Amino acid sequence: MSSRLLRLAFLTILTASVVAKADILDRPVSLKTEGDLIQAVSITLQHAVATSEQYRGTNPRLQRFARKEISARRKPIEQLNKVGRIQPTSVKQLAIVPKDDASYLRAMSRNHAWLLELIEYGGGLPLSSTTKRLMETLSRDAAAEFDLLSKLEKS
């Protein structure tokens, strides 16, 4: 009986691992340069926009959050792409499309936690003053939104 449970647990972990690796946020990131940080943050913001565009839930507060997220993230994406001299990347196809309010809330909480982690880790890199300001602004916004998402999750 216990070996059956052990096999089931292993299979569940393996399956979750394979599914999660398809998500853009689960891809390995190298943060060796300012350009690496800019690319990773831009992709994470694009992921937030794409997730919000695909959200079809019924919670009015989450619907407002999604609309705000879409409009608020476009300008920083453009700025990052300009500063980093990178071609815009399209993150339209997500591994996990939010099916309901709860899955959208989880996806956005995960996105914002990842964004905060990237920015915090990237803060140890030598950054231009422009990039540093962008990262500080994005970090403040993401932290505030993460707090809001946590409150929404509890309600």
ABEGO torsion letter per residue (X at the ends): XAAAAAAAAAAAAAAAAAAAAABAAABBBBBABAAAAAAAAAAAAAAAAAAAAABABABAAAAAAAAAAAAAAAAAAAAAAAAAGBBBBBAABBABBBABAAAAAAAAAAAAAAAAAAAAAAAABBBBAAAAAAAAAAAAAAAAAAAAAAAAAAX
